[in-house]
């Protein structure tokens, strides 16, 4: 029982460290490329709107 509890604690700690690292890297990437991210997000939203319009036209 003690071994499984210790293993669980180690896995949780490893997950927390991995999450913190991923968050740190993501934050650095976003802060460096804010303008590019905004452009890509805007383009993606337009494409989704276009897909929805096309799908609604197909069902008419």
Secondary structure by P-SEA (a helix, b strand, c coil): caaaaaaaaaaaaaaaaaaaaaaaaaaaaaaacaaaaaaaaaaaaaaaaaaaaaaaaaac
